[in-house]
Amino acid sequence: MKIDTTTLQPGMKFSSKWFEGTTEIIAVNLNENTLDVEIYRANGHNHSEVWNLQHTIWGFERFEYRFTIPIEPKH
């Protein structure tokens, strides 16, 4: 999948090979080349960070990050 600045949107969640937990995109700032994210750690120590947008895109391209896909309930 090709990732670019239009792919990453607020509300998207993804995991990382670098830490346990889930990251949620809170805001995308193209002018400043940043992502505001909330990191929900497995140990309960959640926190906000500002990430470099281009570095995050490269992380997806290197498969360091993967989108979290919600599981649909079975009927």
Secondary structure, DSSP 8 states (H G I E B T S, - for coil): ----TTT--TT-EEEESSSSEEEEEEEEETTTTEEEEEEEETTS--EEEEEEHHHHHHHHHTTSEEE--------
